[in-house]
């Protein structure tokens, strides 16, 4: 898989905590508004390279950061 993915959260706080954790782990990412076709729950999501999806998911679990799902865009 290549391209970009986003990780969706139920709360903006989780999105910001995730962005901070990814920054500390030196995983490339960007905090962006959620595309409306994906969700209207939370205003922000984190975009990253799809090749990093496994690392991102593992980091969220390690840091106890709850997320809804990861979607390739």
N, C-alpha and C positions, 0 to 999 in steps of 0.2 A: 504494500500500500504506500502511496505517496500522496502529496498534497497537504492540505491543512484540515485540522479537526478542531472542535471546540468542546470544552467540558462545561456542562450546564449545572447550575446550582439552584437550590430552593431559596437562597437568601444572598443578597449582595455582600453581606459580611463574609460568607464562605468563599465567594469569588475573590475578594480582596485578600483573605488569608491564603488562598491557593496561590495567587500571584506572588505573594511574599515568599511562600515556601519554594515555589519554582525558581524565583530569583536567587534565593540562598543556595539552591541545588544547581544553579547555573544551567537550567534547562530553558532554552529560548521560548518565549511566550509573549502574549500581549493581552491586556485586559481590554475587552471590547463590548459594545452593546450586543445583547442577544438578538440574532436575526429573528424577526417576528414569525417567520414560517416554522421556526423550531420550538418556540415557547414564549409565553407571556408571563410566566411565574416571577422571574427575577430580571432585573434590568441589565445585568452584566454576566459575561461568561469569559473564559480564558481561551484564546486561540493559540495553537501550537502546531508544529510539524507532525503530521500523522505518524511518522516513523518513531516519534517519542511517546506514543500512546501508552505503551506498556510501562514506561518509566513514570509517566504522569499518574497513571492509575495507582501504581505501587506507592508513589510518594503521598498521594491523597490518603491511602489506607494507613501508611506509616505515621502520618501527621494527624490522623483522626479528623480529616476534613471531609465532611459529608458532601456528596455530589449526586446529582440525578442520573446523568449519563454522559457518555462521550459520543459525539456525532461527527462523522466526516462531512466536510462541506466542500 
